């Protein structure tokens, strides 16, 4: 066998060996990259689950005012996990306007003050989907009589039918708010946590309810802004 043939055989064998190694490396790379791909798909599915569904499945929801925020801002937690936020602004002449946003920055629901319609309510807010479809209303009633001073909120569906209302209680540890359905069952129990640097509220879900949980989240933001404004007014009057 001459040297040229020997050299050719060496080249051919070397080529087969390299191709085999390359295929093996490619197969191993595919195997190694398949697992992360599956895990990533699982994470995406969880993200696509939706903030509203996450809140509906939660047993406890916490609304915590942001320490630093442009305008009004709150973080939203479901069973201890950060799942979204509330961003908004309060303008005395035009009322409040809030957005419920998921962790990807998508607006899930919006709330804004509107004109009242045929009910004895001090102020009325409209809740809409991102597409502008009305999903419900939140009405604010100012209560001031011999027995109590405070607020009662009424929750309405998209057909302007009342489906729930709130009751406010002042306790030694802060404010408490119960959300009742039209059969006087307490669907949500809300406690203010006073030992925090910022306003913090815990929502305990007592029962499945026709009252949308996102409306309760908006209600807390509205109620907190009202309480803050009342405290500022009282402070100015006492000076």
N, C-alpha and C positions, 0 to 999 in steps of 0.2 A: 504494500500500500504506500503510494507516494505521499510526500508531505502535503501537497495541495488537497488531496482527498482527506487526509487526516485533519487538516485545518478546517475543511468544509464540514466534516462530521462533528468536530468540536463546536463549531458555530451553531449547527442545527440543534445539537443536544443542549447547548447553553440557552438557545432560544426557547426550546420547549420548557426547560427548567424555569426560566424567567416568566414565561406566560403562565405556567402552573402556579408560581408564587404570587403573581399579580392577581390571578383569579381567586386564589385562596384569600389574599388580603382583601379583595373586593367583597367576597362572601362574608368574611369576618367583620368588615366595616359595616355591611348591610345589617348583619345580626346585631352589632353593637348600637347602631342608630335606630333600630326598630323600637327598642324599649322606650327611649326618650320620646319618640314620636307618639307612642300610645299614651304616655303620661301627659304630654302636651295637649293631646286631644281631650283627655279627661278634664284638664284645667279649663280649656275653652268651653266645654259643656257646662261646667259649673258657672262660668261667667255668663253664659247665655241663659242660665236658669231664670234670671230676671229679678230685679230688686223687689217688685211687688210680691212675687211668689215667695221670696226669701222672708219678707216681713210677715206674710200670712202664715208661714210655717214656724215662726219663732214663738217661743213661750215668754220671752222677755225682751223688750226693746228699750234701748237707752238713747236719749237725746241729750247731747252735751254741747253747750255753747263753745265755739272756738275762742281760744285766747287771742289770736291775731286773725282778723278777717276784714276784708274790704266790704263795708256794709254789714248786714246781719248774716251770721254764719253759724251752723250747727253741724256736728258730726252725728251720724246715725249708726247705732250698733244693734245687731240682732244676735241674741244669745252670746254676747261677749265679743263678737266679730264686727269690725268696721265694714259696713256694707254700702254706705252712701253718705250724702250730706244734704243740707238745706242751705240754699243761698238766696239772699233777698235784700230788700230795702224797704224802709218805712218812711214815707213822705206824708207829713201831716195833712197837706192839702188833697192828696190823692189816695191815701191809705197805703196798705202794705201789698207787697208782691213777692211771692216766694216760688222757688223751683226746688223740686226734689230730684237729686242727681245721683246716679250710680257711680261706682268706683272707676268706671271707664269714661266718665265725663258726659254720659248721655242723660238728657232731661227725661224723666219718667212721668212726672206730673207737674202742673203749674197751678198756682193759686193767686188770685188778685181780687181786690175789692171792687164791687159793682154797685149799681143803684139797687135800692130795696124794692121788693115787689109784694104788695098786698099783705104784709105781715108786720106785726108790731115788734120790729127788731131795730136796734140802734145802727148796726152796720151789717152788711152782707158780703160774703166772699164767694167766688165761683172757682170750682176746681175743674181743670180741663186736662185732657191728654195732650201729648206733643202735637197731635194733628189738629187741635183746637176743639175737639168734641167735649161737650160738657158732661162730666161724670158725677157731679154733685155740688152741693152748696153748704156753706157754713155760716150760720147767723149768730151775731153777738147781741145779747140782751143785757142791758145794764140793770142790775137789781139794787135798789136802794129804798129800804123800808125800815120799820121799827125793829125788825128782827135780824136783818142782815144787810150787808153792803158788799157787793161783789159783782160777778158776772155769771151768766148762764149762756151756754152756747147750744144751738140747735143744729143738728145734722140732717140734711135733706138729700134725697137721691136726685138723679138727673131729671125726674118728673116733678120736682119741687114738693115731694111728699116727705114729711118728717119721718126719719127712721131712728133717731136717737137724740139724746140731750145730755148735758153735763151738770154736775153738781160740784161746787167748790167748798172745801172745808179748810179752815186755818187751825193747825195743830201746833204743839210745842216744838216739833221738829220741822215745821214749814208748811207749805201748802199741799193739800191732797185734792185730787180731782177724780171723780167717778164718772164713767160713761155708761149711761143706761140706754137700753133699747126701748121700744114703745110698749113693751110688756113689763117695764120696770125691772128688768134683770140687769145686773152690773156686768157688762161685757168686758170693759177695760178698767183697770185700777191704776191710777197714776200718782206717784209720789215724787215730791221735790226733794232732792238731796241737798241739804243746806251746808254740809261740811265740804264744799268744793269751791275752787277759785272762781269758777264760772257757773252759770245756771245749768243744772243737770236734772233730768227727769227720767224716771224709770216707769215704763209701761208694762204692767202684768196682764197677760191675756187670760181672762177667766173662762171664756166660752167662744165657740164659733159665732160669728156675728155677721149681720147684713151691713153693718157700719164699716165702710172701707178703712183698713188700717192706715192707709196713706192720708186719709182725712184727719185721723187722730194725730198723726205726725205734724200735719200743718196746723192743727188746732193748738198743739203745744207751742209751736213757734209764735203763733198769734198771741196766745195767752201770755207767754213770757215777755213779749214786747210790750203788751199792755201793762203788766205788773211793773216792768222796769220804768215805763213812762210815768206811772202813778207814783212810784217811789221818788223819782226825780222831782215831780211836781210837789209832793209832800215835803221834800227836803228844802225846796226853794221857799215854800210858804212858811216853814219853821224858822227860816233865817231872819 
